[in-house]
Amino acid sequence: MTLDLTPDALLSTTRAVRKRLDFSRPVPRRLIEECVDLAVQAPTGRNRQRWHFLVVTEPEQRRAMADLFLRALPLTTAHPLTERDVRRMNHHTGSTERVFEGLRHLADNIHRVPAFVVPAVEGRTDGASVSVQAGTWGSILPSVWSFMLAARARGLGTTWTTAQAPLEREMAAALGVPHREVMLAAFLPLAYTIGTDFRPARRVPREQVLHWDRW
């Protein structure tokens, strides 16, 4: 069963879910497999299909992933903010505060998340050219977004985190991933959502982001 959502509703209401994850319900393997089947229908550079999805549901492995998540959080390097960043972040009062409140809630409950999904891609971008980076990330990001959309359609919630990045080598070792050959792209908590009534986010006006013909 999937939610009765139009394509526009699905695209505009697939949120980064942190506070409304239902930690009490396991996620059936069948649903995750359906999401992966849809994810690999995404475009992929030169049809190389280098994507992989590592799903962690076994209790001991989940505890190991939760520990890595918590240890990685304070190691995440914050990117410098420009004045424009700050204006956009605060365009709608309270929105940024709610994001960080959700992150704190997720961190406090990360050990309760029933499933983690770690998308990965063959090939590394460490020190790579812009062209190689674009090709590699362009071959994993569309598939992960498709996974997240498919999850939303099935009443599941996700959020893209970069918790794998500071301790990527350690996480790769814990998951048995050949680090020199495969890059962990993200770290996604996955659970049923508490309710399914998500709404479109409040964003900056189109005029601030849409450009015709030139900047």
GROMACS elastic network, one bead per residue, 0.5 to 0.9 nm:
[ bonds ]
;  ai    aj funct       b0    kb
    1   153     6  0.87697   500
    1   154     6  0.67860   500
    2     5     6  0.84028   500
    2   150     6  0.89419   500
    2   152     6  0.87223   500
    2   153     6  0.53235   500
    2   155     6  0.72531   500
    3   152     6  0.81552   500
    3   153     6  0.52593   500
    3   154     6  0.61252   500
    3   155     6  0.68118   500
    3   196     6  0.84413   500
    4   153     6  0.79880   500
    5     8     6  0.78827   500
    5     9     6  0.56527   500
    5    10     6  0.57338   500
    5   153     6  0.73845   500
    6     9     6  0.50810   500
    6    10     6  0.61203   500
    6    11     6  0.86021   500
    7    10     6  0.51107   500
    7    11     6  0.61788   500
    7    12     6  0.85964   500
    8    11     6  0.51916   500
    8    12     6  0.60713   500
    8    13     6  0.84720   500
    9    12     6  0.51841   500
    9    13     6  0.58670   500
    9    14     6  0.83307   500
    9   199     6  0.85123   500
    9   200     6  0.81519   500
   10    13     6  0.54521   500
   10    14     6  0.60071   500
   10   149     6  0.69567   500
   10   152     6  0.74688   500
   10   153     6  0.70696   500
   11    14     6  0.58590   500
   11   149     6  0.72556   500
   11   200     6  0.87647   500
   12    15     6  0.79494   500
   12   198     6  0.89802   500
   12   199     6  0.73199   500
   12   200     6  0.50539   500
   12   201     6  0.75203   500
   13   152     6  0.84422   500
   13   197     6  0.85065   500
   13   198     6  0.54819   500
   13   199     6  0.51459   500
   13   201     6  0.74870   500
   14    17     6  0.84684   500
   14   148     6  0.74801   500
   14   149     6  0.63428   500
   14   151     6  0.89257   500
   14   152     6  0.60635   500
   14   153     6  0.86404   500
   14   157     6  0.81362   500
   14   158     6  0.87055   500
   14   198     6  0.74803   500
   14   199     6  0.83924   500
   14   200     6  0.80690   500
   15   152     6  0.84474   500
   15   157     6  0.77722   500
   15   158     6  0.77372   500
   15   159     6  0.74389   500
   15   198     6  0.73393   500
   15   199     6  0.82617   500
   15   200     6  0.80201   500
   15   201     6  0.78905   500
   16   157     6  0.75097   500
   16   158     6  0.60311   500
   16   160     6  0.69139   500
   17    20     6  0.60397   500
   17    21     6  0.65694   500
   17   102     6  0.81062   500
   17   157     6  0.55591   500
   17   158     6  0.54704   500
   17   159     6  0.54114   500
   17   189     6  0.89131   500
   17   193     6  0.78340   500
   18    21     6  0.60829   500
   18    99     6  0.85230   500
   18   102     6  0.52396   500
   18   103     6  0.64204   500
   18   104     6  0.88275   500
   18   105     6  0.70001   500
   18   106     6  0.55003   500
   18   157     6  0.81739   500
   18   158     6  0.75942   500
   18   159     6  0.67696   500
   18   189     6  0.85422   500
   19    22     6  0.87545   500
   19   101     6  0.83963   500
   19   102     6  0.52863   500
   19   103     6  0.79610   500
   19   105     6  0.61178   500
   19   106     6  0.65560   500
   19   194     6  0.87875   500
   20   102     6  0.89013   500
   20   157     6  0.79303   500
   20   192     6  0.85153   500
   20   193     6  0.55220   500
   20   194     6  0.50844   500
   20   195     6  0.77477   500
   21    24     6  0.89914   500
   21   106     6  0.86085   500
   21   113     6  0.78371   500
   21   156     6  0.82213   500
   21   157     6  0.64242   500
   21   158     6  0.81722   500
   21   189     6  0.88224   500
   21   190     6  0.78135   500
   21   191     6  0.56302   500
   21   192     6  0.59972   500
   21   194     6  0.59517   500
   22    25     6  0.62780   500
   22    26     6  0.88812   500
   22   113     6  0.79515   500
   22   114     6  0.86516   500
   22   157     6  0.87726   500
   22   191     6  0.59346   500
   22   192     6  0.53117   500
   22   193     6  0.53429   500
   22   194     6  0.55358   500
   23    26     6  0.77066   500
   23   109     6  0.82847   500
   23   112     6  0.55316   500
   23   113     6  0.53767   500
   23   114     6  0.62595   500
   23   191     6  0.67316   500
   23   192     6  0.77684   500
   23   193     6  0.88598   500
   24   112     6  0.79340   500
   24   113     6  0.84521   500
   24   114     6  0.78500   500
   24   191     6  0.89033   500
   24   192     6  0.88370   500
   25   114     6  0.71905   500
   25   191     6  0.74124   500
   25   192     6  0.68662   500
   26    57     6  0.87032   500
   26   113     6  0.87630   500
   26   114     6  0.54771   500
   26   115     6  0.76895   500
   26   191     6  0.72986   500
   26   192     6  0.79821   500
   27    30     6  0.84921   500
   27    31     6  0.72395   500
   27    32     6  0.75561   500
   27    57     6  0.87043   500
   27   114     6  0.66688   500
   27   115     6  0.69752   500
   27   156     6  0.83232   500
   27   190     6  0.78980   500
   27   191     6  0.62239   500
   27   192     6  0.69101   500
   28    31     6  0.55823   500
   28    32     6  0.68525   500
   28    33     6  0.89299   500
   29    32     6  0.52068   500
   29    33     6  0.61750   500
   29    34     6  0.86622   500
   30    33     6  0.51203   500
   30    34     6  0.62370   500
   30    35     6  0.87559   500
   31    34     6  0.50417   500
   31    35     6  0.63075   500
   31    36     6  0.87385   500
   31   151     6  0.79274   500
   31   154     6  0.75224   500
   32    35     6  0.50633   500
   32    36     6  0.62821   500
   32    37     6  0.86328   500
   32    55     6  0.84078   500
   32   147     6  0.87655   500
   32   151     6  0.77367   500
   33    36     6  0.50733   500
   33    37     6  0.61264   500
   33    38     6  0.86983   500
   34    37     6  0.50551   500
   34    38     6  0.64062   500
   34    39     6  0.86133   500
   34   147     6  0.89591   500
   34   150     6  0.79176   500
   34   151     6  0.88107   500
   35    38     6  0.52170   500
   35    39     6  0.60557   500
   35    40     6  0.88239   500
   35   146     6  0.78301   500
   35   147     6  0.51913   500
   35   148     6  0.78050   500
   35   149     6  0.83494   500
   35   150     6  0.52386   500
   35   151     6  0.61163   500
   35   154     6  0.87858   500
   36    40     6  0.62553   500
   36    41     6  0.88261   500
   36    53     6  0.75258   500
   36   143     6  0.85083   500
   36   144     6  0.88159   500
   36   146     6  0.85159   500
   36   147     6  0.60919   500
   36   150     6  0.84456   500
   37    40     6  0.56431   500
   37    41     6  0.70375   500
   37   147     6  0.85079   500
   38    41     6  0.53523   500
   38    42     6  0.75126   500
   38   143     6  0.81435   500
   38   146     6  0.66523   500
   38   147     6  0.66400   500
   38   150     6  0.69438   500
   39    42     6  0.57972   500
   39   142     6  0.79108   500
   39   144     6  0.63549   500
   39   145     6  0.75976   500
   39   148     6  0.83981   500
   39   149     6  0.88945   500
   39   150     6  0.77793   500
   40    43     6  0.80121   500
   40    44     6  0.86106   500
   40    49     6  0.78308   500
   40    51     6  0.78069   500
   40   143     6  0.58847   500
   40   144     6  0.87647   500
   40   146     6  0.81501   500
   40   147     6  0.84267   500
   41    44     6  0.86958   500
   41   143     6  0.73223   500
   41   146     6  0.82369   500
   42   139     6  0.84424   500
   42   140     6  0.87545   500
   42   142     6  0.58609   500
   42   143     6  0.50102   500
   42   144     6  0.86763   500
   42   145     6  0.88789   500
   42   146     6  0.68286   500
   43    47     6  0.76365   500
   43    49     6  0.87131   500
   43   138     6  0.84278   500
   43   139     6  0.69507   500
   43   140     6  0.88878   500
   43   142     6  0.67488   500
   43   143     6  0.73612   500
   44    47     6  0.51968   500
   44    48     6  0.65226   500
   44    49     6  0.59085   500
   44    50     6  0.81188   500
   44    51     6  0.87327   500
   44   135     6  0.86193   500
   44   136     6  0.89636   500
   44   138     6  0.70524   500
   44   140     6  0.73762   500
   44   142     6  0.79454   500
   44   143     6  0.81189   500
   45    48     6  0.61723   500
   45    49     6  0.75806   500
   45    50     6  0.89744   500
   45   135     6  0.60611   500
   45   136     6  0.75531   500
   45   138     6  0.68568   500
   45   139     6  0.53403   500
   46    49     6  0.82284   500
   46   135     6  0.88527   500
   46   139     6  0.88932   500
   47    50     6  0.85771   500
   47   139     6  0.88022   500
   48    51     6  0.86579   500
   48   139     6  0.83389   500
   49    52     6  0.87228   500
   49   121     6  0.87280   500
   49   122     6  0.88914   500
   49   139     6  0.74130   500
   49   140     6  0.87249   500
   50   120     6  0.83202   500
   50   121     6  0.54114   500
   50   122     6  0.51362   500
   50   123     6  0.80334   500
   50   136     6  0.87407   500
   50   139     6  0.74113   500
   50   140     6  0.78682   500
   51   119     6  0.72463   500
   51   120     6  0.58635   500
   51   122     6  0.66294   500
   51   139     6  0.73677   500
   51   140     6  0.60254   500
   51   143     6  0.79635   500
   52   118     6  0.82989   500
   52   119     6  0.57481   500
   52   121     6  0.59717   500
   52   122     6  0.79671   500
   52   140     6  0.86597   500
   53   117     6  0.65450   500
   53   118     6  0.57738   500
   53   120     6  0.61247   500
   53   121     6  0.87163   500
   53   144     6  0.89250   500
   54   116     6  0.80936   500
   54   117     6  0.56438   500
   54   119     6  0.61841   500
   54   120     6  0.75673   500
   54   175     6  0.80722   500
   55   115     6  0.69057   500
   55   116     6  0.57537   500
   55   118     6  0.64238   500
   55   119     6  0.85574   500
   56    59     6  0.83920   500
   56    61     6  0.65106   500
   56    62     6  0.61093   500
   56    65     6  0.82544   500
   56   114     6  0.85212   500
   56   115     6  0.55879   500
   56   116     6  0.50695   500
   56   117     6  0.63822   500
   56   118     6  0.81328   500
   56   175     6  0.89008   500
   57    60     6  0.86307   500
   57    61     6  0.71590   500
   57    62     6  0.61053   500
   57   114     6  0.62687   500
   57   116     6  0.67770   500
   58    61     6  0.54447   500
   58    62     6  0.60323   500
   58    63     6  0.87225   500
   58   114     6  0.88910   500
   58   115     6  0.83739   500
   59    62     6  0.50230   500
   59    63     6  0.62248   500
   59    64     6  0.87053   500
   59   114     6  0.85473   500
   60    63     6  0.51350   500
   60    64     6  0.63628   500
   60    65     6  0.87592   500
   61    65     6  0.62015   500
   61    66     6  0.85767   500
   61   174     6  0.81585   500
   61   175     6  0.83743   500
   62    65     6  0.50235   500
   62    66     6  0.60393   500
   62    67     6  0.85185   500
   62   111     6  0.71527   500
   62   112     6  0.87325   500
   62   113     6  0.80746   500
   62   114     6  0.78886   500
   62   115     6  0.73086   500
   62   116     6  0.72952   500
   63    66     6  0.50432   500
   63    67     6  0.61439   500
   63    68     6  0.86422   500
   63   110     6  0.88810   500
   63   111     6  0.60915   500
   63   112     6  0.88361   500
   64    67     6  0.51596   500
   64    68     6  0.63154   500
   64    69     6  0.87005   500
   64   171     6  0.87684   500
   64   174     6  0.78294   500
   65    68     6  0.50627   500
   65    69     6  0.61481   500
   65    70     6  0.87443   500
   65   110     6  0.89656   500
   65   111     6  0.84002   500
   65   116     6  0.79220   500
   65   171     6  0.74706   500
   65   174     6  0.83676   500
   66    69     6  0.50166   500
   66    70     6  0.63234   500
   66    71     6  0.86694   500
   66   107     6  0.86245   500
   66   110     6  0.56861   500
   66   111     6  0.52976   500
   66   112     6  0.86474   500
   66   113     6  0.85270   500
   67    70     6  0.52671   500
   67    71     6  0.62036   500
   67    72     6  0.85111   500
   67   110     6  0.85859   500
   67   111     6  0.78692   500
   68    71     6  0.51201   500
   68    72     6  0.59105   500
   68    73     6  0.86374   500
   68   163     6  0.77354   500
   68   164     6  0.77893   500
   68   167     6  0.72071   500
   68   170     6  0.82693   500
   68   171     6  0.71220   500
   69    72     6  0.51683   500
   69    73     6  0.63168   500
   69   107     6  0.79572   500
   69   110     6  0.78899   500
   69   163     6  0.53720   500
   69   164     6  0.71389   500
   69   167     6  0.86907   500
   69   187     6  0.85743   500
   70    73     6  0.54755   500
   70    74     6  0.77908   500
   70   107     6  0.66617   500
   70   108     6  0.89581   500
   70   110     6  0.80941   500
   70   163     6  0.81679   500
   71    74     6  0.66365   500
   71    75     6  0.73136   500
   71   163     6  0.87437   500
   71   166     6  0.89233   500
   71   167     6  0.82644   500
   72    75     6  0.51413   500
   72    76     6  0.63882   500
   72   162     6  0.88938   500
   72   163     6  0.56722   500
   72   164     6  0.72515   500
   72   165     6  0.77233   500
   72   166     6  0.56796   500
   72   167     6  0.61886   500
   73    76     6  0.55390   500
   73   107     6  0.86881   500
   73   162     6  0.88606   500
   73   163     6  0.63646   500
   73   166     6  0.82226   500
   74    77     6  0.82144   500
   75   166     6  0.60959   500
   75   167     6  0.85381   500
   76   162     6  0.81815   500
   76   163     6  0.76250   500
   76   165     6  0.77243   500
   76   166     6  0.61313   500
   77   166     6  0.83777   500
   78    81     6  0.86697   500
   81    84     6  0.79625   500
   81    85     6  0.56923   500
   81    86     6  0.66607   500
   82    85     6  0.50274   500
   82    86     6  0.64529   500
   82    87     6  0.87306   500
   83    86     6  0.51749   500
   83    87     6  0.62444   500
   83    88     6  0.86923   500
   84    87     6  0.50583   500
   84    88     6  0.61596   500
   84    89     6  0.84846   500
   85    88     6  0.52489   500
   85    89     6  0.60162   500
   85    90     6  0.85843   500
   86    89     6  0.50453   500
   86    90     6  0.61694   500
   86    91     6  0.83786   500
   87    90     6  0.52793   500
   87    91     6  0.57807   500
   88    92     6  0.80666   500
   88   203     6  0.83100   500
   88   204     6  0.65204   500
   89    92     6  0.74923   500
   89    93     6  0.87723   500
   89    95     6  0.74574   500
   89    96     6  0.60204   500
   89   204     6  0.89260   500
   90    93     6  0.57240   500
   90    94     6  0.72145   500
   90    95     6  0.69863   500
   90    96     6  0.66532   500
   91    94     6  0.89480   500
   91    95     6  0.82731   500
   91   202     6  0.89284   500
   91   203     6  0.78379   500
   91   204     6  0.66003   500
   92    95     6  0.59070   500
   92    96     6  0.83295   500
   92   202     6  0.70494   500
   92   203     6  0.77113   500
   92   204     6  0.81348   500
   93    96     6  0.78258   500
   93    97     6  0.85325   500
   94    97     6  0.51714   500
   94    98     6  0.62129   500
   94    99     6  0.88137   500
   95    98     6  0.51868   500
   95    99     6  0.64769   500
   95   202     6  0.83341   500
   96    99     6  0.50396   500
   96   100     6  0.65227   500
   96   101     6  0.85979   500
   97   100     6  0.53133   500
   97   101     6  0.60756   500
   97   102     6  0.85669   500
   98   102     6  0.60365   500
   98   103     6  0.85504   500
   99   102     6  0.51368   500
   99   103     6  0.63021   500
   99   104     6  0.88091   500
  100   104     6  0.62124   500
  100   105     6  0.85678   500
  101   104     6  0.51872   500
  101   105     6  0.63035   500
  101   106     6  0.87039   500
  102   105     6  0.50099   500
  102   106     6  0.61469   500
  102   107     6  0.85938   500
  103   106     6  0.50377   500
  103   107     6  0.61261   500
  103   108     6  0.85747   500
  104   107     6  0.50793   500
  104   108     6  0.61401   500
  104   109     6  0.86563   500
  105   108     6  0.51365   500
  105   109     6  0.63152   500
  105   110     6  0.83630   500
  106   109     6  0.51572   500
  106   110     6  0.54831   500
  106   113     6  0.87595   500
  107   110     6  0.51017   500
  107   111     6  0.82730   500
  108   111     6  0.79174   500
  109   112     6  0.54290   500
  109   113     6  0.70582   500
  110   113     6  0.54945   500
  110   189     6  0.80702   500
  111   114     6  0.83577   500
  112   115     6  0.89369   500
  113   116     6  0.73288   500
  113   189     6  0.64864   500
  113   190     6  0.68999   500
  113   191     6  0.66081   500
  114   189     6  0.80241   500
  114   190     6  0.68697   500
  114   191     6  0.61223   500
  115   188     6  0.85387   500
  115   189     6  0.61981   500
  115   190     6  0.51962   500
  115   191     6  0.65519   500
  116   187     6  0.70850   500
  116   188     6  0.56245   500
  116   190     6  0.56453   500
  116   191     6  0.86291   500
  117   186     6  0.82788   500
  117   187     6  0.61358   500
  117   189     6  0.63832   500
  117   190     6  0.68965   500
  118   164     6  0.83206   500
  118   184     6  0.67537   500
  118   185     6  0.71973   500
  118   186     6  0.58068   500
  118   188     6  0.61498   500
  118   189     6  0.87909   500
  119   140     6  0.77256   500
  119   143     6  0.89785   500
  119   144     6  0.69578   500
  119   183     6  0.87634   500
  119   184     6  0.62130   500
  119   185     6  0.56160   500
  119   186     6  0.58697   500
  119   187     6  0.70895   500
  119   188     6  0.81021   500
  120   140     6  0.73968   500
  120   182     6  0.66119   500
  120   183     6  0.54896   500
  120   185     6  0.50879   500
  120   186     6  0.74056   500
  121   124     6  0.78732   500
  121   136     6  0.74994   500
  121   137     6  0.82818   500
  121   139     6  0.79025   500
  121   140     6  0.63593   500
  121   181     6  0.87102   500
  121   182     6  0.56086   500
  121   183     6  0.53776   500
  121   184     6  0.66336   500
  121   185     6  0.68809   500
  122   136     6  0.82832   500
  122   181     6  0.59312   500
  122   183     6  0.62678   500
  122   184     6  0.89307   500
  123   136     6  0.71869   500
  123   180     6  0.81019   500
  123   181     6  0.54828   500
  123   182     6  0.53843   500
  123   183     6  0.63973   500
  124   127     6  0.87119   500
  124   128     6  0.78332   500
  124   133     6  0.84035   500
  124   136     6  0.78056   500
  124   179     6  0.87991   500
  124   180     6  0.74693   500
  124   181     6  0.66565   500
  124   182     6  0.63333   500
  124   183     6  0.55046   500
  125   129     6  0.78681   500
  125   132     6  0.69976   500
  125   133     6  0.55912   500
  125   136     6  0.73630   500
  125   137     6  0.86447   500
  125   183     6  0.80386   500
  126   133     6  0.87433   500
  128   131     6  0.79714   500
  128   132     6  0.59611   500
  128   133     6  0.61603   500
  129   132     6  0.52543   500
  129   133     6  0.61453   500
  129   134     6  0.85154   500
  130   133     6  0.50198   500
  130   134     6  0.59556   500
  130   135     6  0.85265   500
  131   134     6  0.51608   500
  131   135     6  0.62311   500
  131   136     6  0.86424   500
  132   135     6  0.51332   500
  132   136     6  0.60828   500
  132   137     6  0.85283   500
  133   136     6  0.51793   500
  133   137     6  0.59608   500
  133   138     6  0.79956   500
  134   137     6  0.54385   500
  134   138     6  0.55542   500
  134   139     6  0.83372   500
  135   138     6  0.50648   500
  135   139     6  0.61912   500
  136   139     6  0.52483   500
  136   140     6  0.68269   500
  136   141     6  0.88697   500
  137   140     6  0.53013   500
  137   141     6  0.58099   500
  137   142     6  0.86034   500
  137   185     6  0.82593   500
  138   141     6  0.56824   500
  138   142     6  0.66988   500
  139   142     6  0.66753   500
  139   143     6  0.73378   500
  140   143     6  0.54212   500
  140   144     6  0.62876   500
  140   145     6  0.87852   500
  140   185     6  0.76896   500
  141   144     6  0.51547   500
  141   145     6  0.61906   500
  141   146     6  0.85821   500
  141   185     6  0.83719   500
  142   145     6  0.51881   500
  142   146     6  0.61803   500
  142   147     6  0.86598   500
  143   147     6  0.62059   500
  143   148     6  0.87121   500
  144   148     6  0.62715   500
  144   149     6  0.86663   500
  144   160     6  0.89703   500
  144   186     6  0.89207   500
  145   149     6  0.61747   500
  145   150     6  0.85388   500
  146   149     6  0.50554   500
  146   150     6  0.60683   500
  146   151     6  0.84787   500
  147   150     6  0.51122   500
  147   151     6  0.61086   500
  147   152     6  0.86815   500
  148   152     6  0.62344   500
  148   153     6  0.86941   500
  148   156     6  0.84984   500
  148   157     6  0.76329   500
  148   158     6  0.63622   500
  148   159     6  0.80950   500
  148   160     6  0.88703   500
  149   152     6  0.51042   500
  149   153     6  0.62871   500
  149   154     6  0.87945   500
  150   153     6  0.51175   500
  150   154     6  0.65027   500
  150   156     6  0.84421   500
  151   154     6  0.51750   500
  151   155     6  0.64975   500
  151   157     6  0.63948   500
  151   158     6  0.74867   500
  151   190     6  0.84053   500
  151   192     6  0.88207   500
  152   155     6  0.51818   500
  152   157     6  0.58202   500
  152   158     6  0.78992   500
  152   192     6  0.89203   500
  152   193     6  0.86515   500
  152   196     6  0.84371   500
  153   156     6  0.72552   500
  154   157     6  0.88475   500
  154   192     6  0.84662   500
  155   191     6  0.86715   500
  155   192     6  0.58350   500
  155   193     6  0.61448   500
  155   194     6  0.88437   500
  155   195     6  0.81589   500
  155   196     6  0.63495   500
  156   190     6  0.68518   500
  156   191     6  0.54742   500
  156   193     6  0.53877   500
  156   196     6  0.85627   500
  157   189     6  0.80205   500
  157   190     6  0.58088   500
  157   191     6  0.55404   500
  157   192     6  0.57612   500
  157   193     6  0.53203   500
  157   194     6  0.88891   500
  158   188     6  0.60350   500
  158   189     6  0.56033   500
  158   191     6  0.69921   500
  158   192     6  0.88257   500
  158   193     6  0.87972   500
  159   187     6  0.83086   500
  159   188     6  0.56475   500
  159   189     6  0.63624   500
  159   190     6  0.77569   500
  160   186     6  0.64661   500
  160   187     6  0.63612   500
  160   188     6  0.53502   500
  160   189     6  0.79404   500
  161   164     6  0.78312   500
  161   186     6  0.58989   500
  161   187     6  0.52419   500
  161   188     6  0.61114   500
  161   189     6  0.83140   500
  162   165     6  0.55831   500
  162   166     6  0.82063   500
  162   185     6  0.77123   500
  162   186     6  0.52109   500
  162   187     6  0.59324   500
  162   188     6  0.85863   500
  163   166     6  0.68265   500
  163   167     6  0.77120   500
  163   168     6  0.83447   500
  163   186     6  0.71388   500
  163   187     6  0.59786   500
  163   188     6  0.88903   500
  164   167     6  0.57799   500
  164   169     6  0.86165   500
  164   170     6  0.88837   500
  164   171     6  0.67276   500
  164   172     6  0.87519   500
  164   184     6  0.68390   500
  164   185     6  0.76150   500
  164   186     6  0.61161   500
  164   187     6  0.58313   500
  165   169     6  0.84542   500
  165   171     6  0.89663   500
  165   184     6  0.76516   500
  165   185     6  0.79499   500
  165   186     6  0.76357   500
  165   187     6  0.88066   500
  166   169     6  0.83968   500
  167   170     6  0.53687   500
  167   171     6  0.61588   500
  167   172     6  0.85613   500
  168   171     6  0.50473   500
  168   172     6  0.59354   500
  168   173     6  0.85111   500
  168   179     6  0.82653   500
  168   183     6  0.82541   500
  168   184     6  0.68176   500
  169   172     6  0.50620   500
  169   173     6  0.62329   500
  169   174     6  0.87178   500
  169   177     6  0.89149   500
  169   179     6  0.63134   500
  169   184     6  0.89676   500
  170   173     6  0.51091   500
  170   174     6  0.62691   500
  170   175     6  0.87119   500
  171   174     6  0.50223   500
  171   175     6  0.62201   500
  171   176     6  0.84862   500
  171   177     6  0.83132   500
  171   184     6  0.85911   500
  172   175     6  0.51350   500
  172   176     6  0.59074   500
  172   178     6  0.69331   500
  172   179     6  0.60009   500
  172   182     6  0.87422   500
  172   183     6  0.85062   500
  172   184     6  0.74002   500
  173   177     6  0.59939   500
  173   178     6  0.76062   500
  173   179     6  0.75592   500
  174   177     6  0.77768   500
  176   179     6  0.86783   500
  177   180     6  0.88663   500
  177   181     6  0.85004   500
  177   182     6  0.69299   500
  177   183     6  0.86818   500
  177   184     6  0.87063   500
  178   181     6  0.56668   500
  178   182     6  0.59273   500
  178   183     6  0.86289   500
  179   182     6  0.52851   500
  179   183     6  0.65082   500
  179   184     6  0.83279   500
  180   183     6  0.78292   500
  184   187     6  0.80590   500
  192   195     6  0.86567   500
  193   196     6  0.64411   500
  194   197     6  0.89707   500
  195   198     6  0.80501   500
  198   201     6  0.89860   500
  200   203     6  0.88769   500
  203   206     6  0.83790   500
  204   207     6  0.82904   500
  204   208     6  0.68290   500
  204   209     6  0.80090   500
  205   208     6  0.57107   500
  205   209     6  0.74018   500
  206   209     6  0.54563   500
  206   210     6  0.58417   500
  207   210     6  0.55862   500
  207   211     6  0.79745   500
  208   211     6  0.83507   500
  210   215     6  0.88761   500
  211   214     6  0.62979   500
  211   215     6  0.57368   500
  212   215     6  0.72814   500
